[in-house]
């Protein structure tokens, strides 16, 4: 038998516990749609929802100034909401370069019901 110190036994027990916990979470996320939704939600933390953001929030995104923020809000008013980030490219002043600059800082909440 291997002689282990008390501290070594604790480390092995801790590692086994973390492994089992990770396996359980992985299994649960595959079986439970609520956990998948939470994972999706976490990906958007720190990003601006272009369907609800006001002018100041939009302007906090690098690459979006006053004029572009107003155009985004106007587009949103006319079309009810954005259904994808790609729609930003249809706004005057939103070329591919600008889109690539802001796409990681904004998101579209497709489940959002706007008035």
Secondary structure, DSSP 4 states (H G I P E B T S, - for coil): -----HHHHHHHHHHHHHHHHHHHHHHHHHH-HHHHHHHHHHHTTT-EETTT--HHHHHTSTT--HHHHHHHHHHHHHHSS-SSGGGGGGSTT--HHHHHHHTTTEE--TT----
